[in-house]
Amino acid sequence: MSNTELSAVTIDRLVDAMKGFDVELERVGDNDVATANLNDLPVTFAVLGSVFIVRADSVTDQTLADNDPTLYLAANQVNSVSFGARATIVDRAENLIVRTERDVAIAAGMNDEQLGASLRSAVDAVLSTQDAVKAAADDLAELRAQVEQELEEQA
């Protein structure tokens, strides 16, 4: 393909493009989905119609029963600034999951250079947003502990 020719984005093209970054994606069955472990996080790559999605999930020690809003607040804080990916807290499993995700429009197709740049940007955004949620949660937990200590001292 020439550098200016646009071709449909497929899971096979994502797999090939990630090889250029020395990352081997493992296909998931016959679906348009592949996975890799990046920075000790399971990262999912999927082609869904007019977008491709890069998603990372990080299982936490917290459960819904802990009734602790820190992770939700951290995700909201991170989403209020631009990290290039969205953060959500998934509470449909035993432990809460920090999920970061970015989707990239592909309806018009992409050449190899565009695909590589889009993939790199999406992966970097998803991973840095994971780091940002963790940092924000740690900061909020520290602030909460300080406030609780001050309240105890005043009592």
C-alpha positions in Angstrom: 0.0 0.0 0.0 1.3 3.5 -0.8 1.8 6.0 2.0 -1.2 8.0 0.8 -3.6 5.1 0.0 -6.3 4.6 2.7 -7.3 1.0 3.5 -9.9 -0.4 5.8 -8.7 -0.9 9.4 -8.9 -4.5 10.4 -7.8 -6.4 13.5 -5.1 -8.0 11.3 -3.7 -4.5 10.5 -3.7 -3.6 14.2 -1.8 -6.8 14.9 0.7 -6.0 12.2 1.1 -2.3 13.3 1.7 -3.3 16.9 4.5 -5.6 15.8 6.2 -2.4 14.6 6.3 -1.4 18.3 7.6 -4.9 19.3 4.2 -5.8 20.8 2.7 -9.1 19.9 -1.1 -9.1 20.0 -2.9 -12.3 20.6 -6.1 -12.8 18.6 -9.2 -13.7 20.6 -11.0 -16.4 18.6 -12.4 -15.4 15.2 -13.5 -12.0 16.6 -12.1 -8.6 15.7 -10.4 -8.6 19.1 -6.8 -9.0 20.3 -5.1 -8.6 23.6 -1.6 -7.9 25.0 -0.1 -7.4 28.4 1.4 -3.8 28.5 2.9 -2.4 31.7 1.4 -5.4 33.6 -2.1 -4.5 32.4 -4.3 -6.5 30.2 -5.0 -4.3 27.1 -7.7 -5.1 24.6 -7.7 -4.0 21.0 -11.0 -4.2 19.1 -12.3 -3.1 15.7 -16.0 -2.2 16.0 -17.6 -0.8 12.9 -16.3 2.7 12.4 -13.8 2.8 15.3 -11.1 0.8 16.9 -10.9 0.7 20.6 -7.9 0.3 23.0 -9.0 -0.6 26.6 -7.0 -1.4 29.7 -8.5 -2.8 32.9 -6.9 -2.8 36.3 -8.5 -4.9 39.0 -8.3 -3.2 42.4 -8.4 -4.4 46.0 -11.6 -2.5 46.6 -15.1 -4.0 46.5 -18.4 -2.3 46.1 -19.2 -3.3 49.7 -16.3 -1.1 50.9 -18.5 1.9 50.1 -15.5 4.0 49.3 -16.0 6.7 46.6 -12.3 7.4 46.2 -11.9 5.6 42.8 -15.0 7.1 41.4 -13.9 10.6 42.4 -10.4 9.9 41.0 -11.9 8.8 37.7 -14.1 12.0 37.6 -11.1 14.2 38.4 -9.0 12.6 35.6 -11.9 12.8 33.1 -12.2 16.6 33.9 -8.7 17.1 32.3 -7.6 15.8 29.0 -5.5 12.7 29.1 -6.8 11.4 25.8 -8.7 8.5 27.2 -11.8 8.1 29.4 -11.7 6.5 32.8 -14.5 4.6 34.4 -14.9 2.4 37.4 -16.5 -1.0 36.6 -18.5 -2.3 39.6 -20.0 -5.5 38.0 -17.3 -7.9 39.4 -16.3 -8.8 42.9 -13.6 -6.2 42.9 -13.8 -2.7 41.4 -12.0 -2.3 38.0 -10.4 0.8 36.8 -11.1 0.9 33.0 -9.5 3.3 30.7 -10.5 3.4 27.0 -9.9 5.4 23.8 -11.7 5.0 20.6 -10.3 6.1 17.2 -12.5 6.8 14.2 -11.6 4.6 11.2 -14.6 4.9 8.9 -12.6 6.5 6.1 -9.8 4.0 6.5 -6.1 4.8 7.3 -2.8 4.4 5.7 -0.1 2.5 7.7 1.5 5.7 9.0 -1.8 7.1 10.3 -2.7 3.7 11.8 0.7 3.4 13.6 0.5 7.0 15.0 -3.1 6.5 16.1 -2.3 3.2 17.8 0.7 4.7 19.6 -1.3 7.7 20.8 -4.3 5.5 21.9 -2.0 3.1 23.9 -0.1 5.9 25.5 -3.3 7.7 26.4 -4.9 4.5 27.9 -1.8 3.7 30.0 -1.2 7.2 31.2 -4.8 7.6 32.2 -4.5 4.4 34.3 -1.5 6.0 36.0 -3.4 9.3 36.5 -6.4 7.5 38.1 -4.0 5.7 40.5 -2.2 9.0 41.4 -5.5 10.9 41.9 -6.9 8.1 44.1 -3.7 8.1 46.2 -3.9 11.8 46.6 -7.6 11.7 47.5 -7.0 8.9 50.0 -4.2 10.9 51.6 -6.4 14.0 51.8 -9.2 12.0 53.3 -6.8 10.6 56.0 -5.6 14.1 56.8 -9.1 15.4 57.2 -10.1 12.4 59.4 -7.0 12.9 61.6 -7.8 16.6 62.0 -11.4 15.8 62.9 -10.2 13.4 65.5 -7.8 15.9 67.0 -10.6 18.5 67.2 -13.0 16.1 69.0 
